[in-house]
Amino acid sequence: MARRNTTGSVNRGARVAELVHQELATLIRSEVKDPGLGMITLNSVDLTPDYAYATIFYTVLPDDDASVAATQAALERAARFLRGQLGRRIRIHTTPELRFVLDRSTLRGLELDRLISEANRRQAQE
């Protein structure tokens, strides 16, 4: 009987998430023709352990509320198509349901950087 590598499933999950990330980026760039889709970057993909759901974190430029809303709506409209294409391109036992979430971590990082710079500038003046 073969011994199961306990870290293998974690590594496999990360590899599958990376594959989903790559394939979705390609599909969105080349196959989705929705005019509401802004300039989008897929930042990361989180898969549930059973691969039933994939949460895709993305950023969009410009990042104003109207562009974000239009892009989110376009991604939601394209989700079924993307899932079907994903199922044809990668072979896993379950093609995950796709959930798109705006990734605000970059914006938060920029705001924190600005606050730190401001605090350093005030400290230098004192």
Backbone bond lengths (Angstrom), bond angles and torsions (degrees), N, CA, C in turn:
res aa  C-N    CA-C-N  psi(-1)  N-CA   C-N-CA  omega(-1)  CA-C   N-CA-C  phi
1 M - - - 1.447 - - 1.532 108.64 -
2 A 1.301 116.74 133.10 1.465 121.50 -179.50 1.514 110.11 -75.88
3 R 1.291 114.30 140.96 1.450 120.11 178.13 1.511 110.46 -82.62
4 R 1.310 116.81 137.20 1.457 120.84 -179.18 1.520 109.81 -86.79
5 N 1.292 115.51 131.15 1.462 121.89 176.98 1.520 107.49 -82.86
6 T 1.331 117.64 115.82 1.463 120.52 -175.79 1.516 112.49 -67.48
7 T 1.326 118.57 -26.95 1.459 119.96 177.64 1.517 111.60 -86.91
8 G 1.318 117.53 -11.73 1.456 121.33 -178.74 1.513 112.89 -62.48
9 S 1.341 117.11 -39.83 1.457 119.05 -179.38 1.518 111.04 -67.69
10 V 1.332 117.37 -34.28 1.455 120.76 177.04 1.523 109.55 -66.89
11 N 1.314 116.73 -46.36 1.461 120.83 178.58 1.521 110.91 -63.20
12 R 1.314 117.15 -40.43 1.460 120.41 179.29 1.524 109.83 -64.30
13 G 1.326 117.50 -42.35 1.467 120.88 178.38 1.516 111.75 -60.32
14 A 1.324 116.88 -40.77 1.465 120.88 178.58 1.521 110.41 -67.58
15 R 1.338 116.82 -38.83 1.464 119.82 178.51 1.525 111.12 -66.49
16 V 1.327 117.17 -41.13 1.460 120.67 178.74 1.522 110.24 -66.26
17 A 1.336 117.47 -41.27 1.474 120.65 177.86 1.520 110.32 -61.44
18 E 1.321 117.86 -41.38 1.463 121.39 178.46 1.529 110.74 -65.85
19 L 1.315 117.44 -39.62 1.460 121.15 177.28 1.527 110.78 -64.09
20 V 1.327 116.95 -43.73 1.474 121.33 176.77 1.523 109.27 -60.04
21 H 1.326 116.60 -44.06 1.468 122.02 178.76 1.530 110.64 -57.00
22 Q 1.319 117.01 -51.16 1.463 121.69 -178.48 1.525 112.02 -62.27
23 E 1.320 116.46 -45.73 1.461 120.19 -177.86 1.531 111.37 -66.69
24 L 1.323 117.22 -41.11 1.462 119.66 178.52 1.522 111.44 -64.82
25 A 1.319 116.84 -40.66 1.467 119.92 178.31 1.525 110.08 -60.12
26 T 1.316 116.77 -43.44 1.465 120.96 178.47 1.528 111.11 -65.29
27 L 1.319 116.86 -45.62 1.458 120.90 -179.62 1.526 111.88 -62.26
28 I 1.321 116.42 -45.23 1.472 119.66 -178.97 1.518 110.06 -63.16
29 R 1.316 116.42 -41.68 1.466 120.50 -178.60 1.524 111.70 -67.77
30 S 1.330 117.97 -41.18 1.458 119.87 -170.23 1.524 115.39 -103.92
31 E 1.316 118.47 -24.29 1.465 120.47 -171.90 1.523 114.98 -110.73
32 V 1.312 118.45 -29.89 1.464 120.61 -176.84 1.524 108.48 -84.19
33 K 1.311 115.60 120.31 1.466 121.21 -175.92 1.528 112.61 -110.87
34 D 1.304 117.88 22.58 1.465 122.15 -178.41 1.523 110.31 -72.54
35 P 1.344 118.07 124.93 1.467 119.87 -179.17 1.538 113.29 -67.71
36 G 1.312 117.42 -17.60 1.460 120.13 178.60 1.515 113.92 -77.78
37 L 1.312 115.58 -11.03 1.461 119.95 -177.95 1.521 109.92 -76.98
38 G 1.321 116.29 118.96 1.457 121.06 -179.67 1.516 111.40 -81.73
39 M 1.315 115.34 -169.57 1.462 121.20 175.69 1.531 107.16 -75.72
40 I 1.311 115.51 102.65 1.460 121.06 -169.17 1.520 110.87 -109.26
41 T 1.341 114.96 144.86 1.457 122.47 172.90 1.521 107.54 -126.58
42 L 1.315 116.56 126.78 1.458 120.38 175.09 1.523 107.50 -85.74
43 N 1.327 115.96 119.73 1.465 120.47 -176.61 1.521 112.79 -88.40
44 S 1.325 116.70 -43.20 1.463 119.33 -179.43 1.515 109.98 -161.77
45 V 1.325 114.64 163.86 1.461 122.50 176.83 1.511 107.53 -130.06
46 D 1.316 116.39 128.04 1.461 122.25 173.82 1.522 108.15 -110.40
47 L 1.329 116.37 125.10 1.456 121.81 178.36 1.514 109.87 -107.58
48 T 1.330 116.04 142.27 1.453 119.12 171.19 1.529 107.60 -71.11
49 P 1.321 118.30 156.20 1.473 120.26 -177.07 1.529 114.16 -57.17
50 D 1.327 117.74 -29.19 1.461 120.44 179.25 1.532 112.92 -92.33
51 Y 1.327 116.49 4.97 1.475 123.83 179.16 1.524 113.13 64.33
52 A 1.319 118.34 17.16 1.462 120.73 -178.76 1.531 111.70 -73.60
53 Y 1.324 117.27 -32.49 1.462 121.36 -177.14 1.525 110.16 -132.86
54 A 1.322 114.61 140.83 1.459 121.04 174.00 1.521 107.01 -123.96
55 T 1.324 116.03 124.57 1.454 121.06 174.32 1.514 106.75 -99.95
56 I 1.328 114.71 120.16 1.461 120.91 -176.69 1.521 108.06 -106.72
57 F 1.324 116.51 118.30 1.457 122.08 178.91 1.522 108.67 -94.64
58 Y 1.325 115.85 129.69 1.456 120.35 -175.75 1.526 111.29 -136.93
59 T 1.322 115.57 160.97 1.464 122.38 169.79 1.517 106.82 -124.05
60 V 1.321 115.06 158.03 1.456 120.44 -178.32 1.522 109.05 -139.21
61 L 1.327 115.45 144.54 1.459 121.35 175.24 1.512 108.54 -120.43
62 P 1.286 119.49 138.02 1.453 126.29 -8.54 1.523 109.73 -68.12
63 D 1.321 116.91 159.07 1.467 120.51 -174.14 1.525 112.92 -100.16
64 D 1.332 117.18 27.35 1.464 119.60 176.18 1.533 108.87 -73.93
65 D 1.320 116.06 163.03 1.464 121.13 -174.04 1.531 113.01 -58.90
66 A 1.325 117.19 -39.23 1.464 120.27 -178.36 1.532 111.07 -66.14
67 S 1.322 117.60 -44.08 1.469 121.07 179.19 1.516 111.32 -65.44
68 V 1.315 116.21 -40.81 1.463 120.38 179.55 1.522 110.09 -63.87
69 A 1.330 117.20 -44.95 1.470 120.91 -179.86 1.529 111.13 -64.27
70 A 1.329 117.45 -42.79 1.465 121.01 179.10 1.519 111.17 -64.10
71 T 1.320 116.67 -41.46 1.467 120.47 179.63 1.519 111.05 -67.45
72 Q 1.332 117.04 -42.86 1.468 120.31 178.39 1.526 110.38 -60.64
73 A 1.326 117.25 -43.46 1.462 120.78 178.81 1.529 110.94 -64.11
74 A 1.331 117.46 -41.32 1.471 121.56 178.97 1.529 110.37 -63.70
75 L 1.320 117.26 -42.18 1.468 120.55 179.39 1.528 110.82 -65.61
76 E 1.320 116.73 -39.41 1.469 119.85 178.51 1.527 110.83 -65.91
77 R 1.342 116.74 -38.36 1.469 119.80 176.88 1.529 111.21 -65.73
78 A 1.308 117.34 -34.75 1.467 122.06 -176.23 1.525 113.01 -87.53
79 A 1.306 119.07 -6.74 1.468 121.91 -171.89 1.530 112.81 -58.73
80 R 1.328 118.19 -44.15 1.475 120.13 -179.74 1.524 111.00 -64.97
81 F 1.333 116.00 -44.03 1.464 120.36 177.57 1.523 110.55 -60.13
82 L 1.330 116.46 -46.88 1.463 120.99 -178.95 1.521 111.33 -62.51
83 R 1.324 116.89 -40.30 1.461 120.07 179.02 1.526 110.63 -63.24
84 G 1.332 116.51 -43.53 1.462 120.33 178.53 1.520 112.14 -61.62
85 Q 1.318 116.29 -45.11 1.464 120.18 178.93 1.529 111.46 -65.78
86 L 1.319 115.17 -38.05 1.460 120.24 178.26 1.531 110.13 -62.05
87 G 1.323 116.54 -41.11 1.463 121.26 178.23 1.513 112.77 -62.92
88 R 1.318 116.95 -30.64 1.469 120.70 178.15 1.526 111.97 -78.52
89 R 1.316 116.54 -27.74 1.474 120.53 -174.76 1.523 113.87 -89.82
90 I 1.316 117.21 -34.45 1.470 119.06 179.26 1.521 108.73 -122.02
91 R 1.292 114.96 144.72 1.462 121.01 -177.18 1.520 109.54 -107.29
92 I 1.320 114.89 100.16 1.461 120.81 171.38 1.524 106.46 -132.55
93 H 1.324 116.78 161.51 1.461 120.27 -173.02 1.524 112.88 -64.00
94 T 1.316 118.48 -27.35 1.457 122.25 178.14 1.519 108.38 -136.11
95 T 1.327 116.53 126.11 1.458 119.48 173.68 1.521 106.49 -83.58
96 P 1.320 118.28 122.50 1.466 120.06 -172.54 1.527 113.45 -69.46
97 E 1.324 114.46 148.19 1.462 121.06 169.54 1.529 106.33 -73.36
98 L 1.325 116.80 135.23 1.467 121.07 -173.12 1.521 111.27 -96.96
99 R 1.317 114.28 130.87 1.472 121.87 175.74 1.513 107.64 -124.72
100 F 1.321 116.09 123.31 1.461 121.13 -177.96 1.521 109.95 -101.83
101 V 1.335 115.75 130.96 1.459 122.14 -177.73 1.526 108.74 -131.75
102 L 1.321 116.21 129.38 1.460 120.50 176.68 1.523 109.38 -66.00
103 D 1.309 116.87 128.07 1.464 122.91 -179.46 1.526 108.43 -92.17
104 R 1.294 115.88 108.92 1.461 120.60 -178.60 1.532 112.23 -96.32
105 S 1.324 117.57 7.31 1.465 120.15 -176.93 1.525 111.88 -64.45
106 T 1.322 117.70 -34.95 1.462 120.47 178.86 1.529 110.01 -64.82
107 L 1.326 115.92 -43.83 1.464 119.80 178.70 1.524 111.08 -64.30
108 R 1.333 116.22 -41.21 1.468 119.47 177.61 1.518 110.96 -64.03
109 G 1.309 117.24 -38.99 1.465 121.18 177.99 1.518 111.44 -62.73
110 L 1.317 117.07 -42.83 1.467 120.48 178.01 1.523 111.47 -64.34
111 E 1.321 116.54 -39.87 1.468 120.34 178.81 1.534 110.54 -65.90
112 L 1.326 116.66 -42.22 1.465 119.82 177.73 1.529 111.00 -64.09
113 D 1.311 117.35 -40.15 1.462 121.68 177.25 1.525 110.64 -60.78
114 R 1.327 116.25 -42.55 1.460 120.72 178.67 1.525 110.71 -63.16
115 L 1.344 116.94 -43.64 1.462 120.94 179.96 1.527 111.83 -64.67
116 I 1.320 116.97 -40.64 1.466 120.81 178.71 1.521 110.24 -64.88
117 S 1.329 116.32 -43.88 1.471 119.92 178.31 1.520 110.99 -61.67
118 E 1.314 116.36 -41.21 1.469 120.54 178.79 1.524 110.73 -64.32
119 A 1.332 117.65 -42.66 1.461 121.23 179.19 1.531 110.50 -64.45
120 N 1.323 116.95 -41.50 1.484 120.51 177.89 1.521 111.06 -63.97
121 R 1.319 116.34 -38.96 1.470 120.01 179.85 1.531 110.12 -66.21
122 R 1.328 117.63 -41.60 1.472 121.01 178.53 1.515 110.67 -64.85
123 Q 1.322 116.30 -41.28 1.462 120.71 -179.44 1.536 110.30 -64.83
124 A 1.294 116.89 -38.72 1.479 120.41 179.37 1.535 111.30 -67.49
125 Q 1.323 117.56 -29.78 1.461 121.18 -179.69 1.540 111.87 -76.73
126 E 1.319 117.20 -23.52 1.469 120.83 -176.51 1.481 113.22 -80.84
